[in-house]
Amino acid sequence: MIREIRGTVLSVEPAGIVVDIAGWGVLVAVPSPDAFSPDEQVTLKTHLAVKQDGMDLYGFKDPKDLRFFELCLSVSGVGPKTALSILRRAPRENLEAAIGKRDVQYLTRVVGLGKKAAEKLVVEISEKISVMESSDSGEDAEVFDTLVALGYTEREARKAVGAIPSSVEGKEARLKSALSIQP
């Protein structure tokens, strides 16, 4: 199992980044490829998914993101692509808070999971997540609803809410930040 890689980013692609590792260009699927730039030195914690048709490598800058990704994989019916998609749609801290609080509405509205999938995720991993007290998930659900009311599509609203920096606090500040992000 490959658990960590270090190298230089050769290119950024929609599916991930290509990292030069000892002369090999390795495609690594990451939650936000746009956070990387060519020629950047990276160290990623990784998860190697072996399937019938090949192998895929998933990489994360933060070991906590890898842990959350692997917790999602422990839920039956959730594969690596779904787990990565969940991490692409909202910050991990907000996802953990929503799951810890059993906030199925946040997971369905903001993250875009179906109700059954969201309930299954909450039931199967809520006990495994240590959650700090946070109101971000409730605020983000309200920000999401406001963006949709303003004419954003649900997809654009999810993207904008997911791009809000975790350092921004308060519903009004989070909404202002989301509105400043181009849909």
N, C-alpha and C positions, 0 to 999 in steps of 0.2 A: 504494500500500500504506500503510495506517495503521500506524505503528510505535510511537506513544505518544499517550496521551490524559491530560488533566488535567481535573478537575472535581469536582463535589460528588455524593456518593452520594444518590440520591433514595429508593431502596428496595433491600431485600435480598430476593432471590427464590431458590427452590430451584435454579434453573438458573444463577444468577449475580447480578449487581448491575446496577441501572439508574443510569447516571451522567449528570448534567446537563452537557452540553457546548454552550455558547453557545445555550441554550434548547432543545436537542434532548435527549430522554431516550434514551440509547443503552444497549441491553442488552449487557453484557459477561460472557461465561462466564469464571468464575474457579475455581481449584482448591478454595478454601474460602470460600464466600460468607459463612459465619458469622464470618469474621475482620473483616468490615466492618460499619459501623453507619451508619444514615441521618445525613445532614448532615456526614459525614466528607469532608475534602478528600483526593483521591487522585491519584496519578500512576502510571499503569500502562504497562508495556511491552506492546505488543500484537502479535497475529498475526491478519490478516484472511484468513479462509477463504472463497473464492468457489466456490459450487456451482451446479448447474443450477437448484435451487429457491430460491436466495437467497444471502445472505452472513451469516457469523457472525463475531463479533469475540471473541477470546480474550485475556484480560488477566492480567498477572502483576506483582506488586510487585517481585520480584527478577528482574533480567535473566538470572540463571543459570537460573531456572525456565523462562523463555522459551526459552533456548538448549536446555535439555533437552527441552522440548516439541517444538521444531523438529527436534531429532535423532530423536525418536521418529517424527515425521512422515516422515522419510527412509526408514524401514523400509516396504517394500512391504506393503500390507494394513493398515497402521495409519493411521487417519484422525484428525482433530482430536478427536472425541468420545472415542475410545479413548485417545489420548495424554493428554487431560485427566483421564480416569478413572484412569489409572495414577498421575498426580500427586496425585489425591484420596486414594488408598489408602495412600500411604506418603510420608515426607519425601524430597525430591529427593536429599539427601546419601546416604541409605540405598539408594535406587534406583541411584545412580551407583556406590556401593561394590559392590553386588551384581552389577551388570553388569560392572564392571571386574574383579571376581574370578570372573566367569562362574558365579555362584551361581544356577543355574536353580531350585533348590529354594526359595530365598527368593522369587523372582518368581512361582512357581506357588502356594506356600502362603500367603504374606502378601499379595501384590499381587493374586492371583487370576487370573493369566494361565494359559492352557492351556500344556501342556509345549512344544508346537511353536511357539507364539507367543513364549514366553519364550526358547527356544533361538534363534529367528530374531532377536529383539531383541538378545540377547547377541552373536551372530555379527556382525550388521550395524553395531552402534554401540560395541562395547566398546573398539575401538581409538581412537575419537574422544573418549572421555571421559577426562579427567585425574582419576585417583582418588588421594585422600589415603588413607593407611593408616587404616583404620577397622574395628572389629569389630562395629559396630552391626548390620549385616545378619545376622550369625550369632546375635547376642544376640536380635535381634528375632524370628528364626525360632523360637528356643527359647521366647521370651515368648509368641508366637502359639500354639505347641503346648501350652504350659501353660494358656493361657486356654481353649483348646478342651477340654482335659482337665478343666477346672473347670466345664464346661457352657456356655460361650459358643458361639454359632453361629459358623461361619467368618466370616460377614459382620460380626458384632459384634466378633470378635477382630481382624479387619483394621482396623475403624474405631478400636478402642482403641489398637492398635499405631501406626496412622497419626497419632494425636493425641498421642503421647508427645513432649514437647519435645526437640529435638535436644541441649539442654544437659544432659539427664539421662544419666548414664553408668553402666555396670555392669548386668549382667543383673537382679540383685535390685531395684535402684532403678528400672529400666525396667518391671519387672513390677509393682512397687508403684504406679508412676505409671499404668500401664494399668488396674490394678484400681480406681483412684480415679475413672476416667472412666466415666460412666453409659452402659451399652450402649443 
